[in-house]
Amino acid sequence: MDELETSLEQKRSYIKSHKLAQHPTTYKHHRHSDPVVLDSYEWVGMVTLLNAKILLTLALIASRLIVVIAFIFIVLSFYAL
């Protein structure tokens, strides 16, 4: 959990430095924004990434299963002949 917090802190500081570099005047206005908002966006991003990984894994498993089932079906049909 500690590594996760440090990586989130690094990402947050990276985002802040880039915002300052890109828009030095507009960022001053948003400097006192609630950090909880940023955290919730980070969590949404992490959950989305996790869901994408899970879906990708499921798709790979499903495609392999289809290939295996098709192979078994072909072998069985040869034995039936």
Residue, then its C-alpha position, 0 to 999 in steps of 0.5 A: m500500500d505504501e508503494l501505491e501511495t508513493s507512486l500516486e504522489q509521484k504521478r500527482s507531482y508530475i501532473k502538477s509540474h506539467k500543468l505549471a509548465q503548460h499553463p502557468t497562469t491558469y494553474k494558479h487559479h486551480r491550485h487550491s482545488d480539492p485533492v480528493v477530486l484528483d484521487s477519485y479521478e486516479w481511482v477511476g483510471m486505475v479501475t478502468l485499467l484493471n477492467a481493461k486488463i481483465l476483459l483482455t485476459l477473458a478475451l484471450i482465454a475465450s479465443r483459446l477455448i474456441v480454438v481447442i473446442a474446434f480442434i476437438f470437434i474436428v478430431l471427433s468428426f474424423y473419428a466418426l468417419 
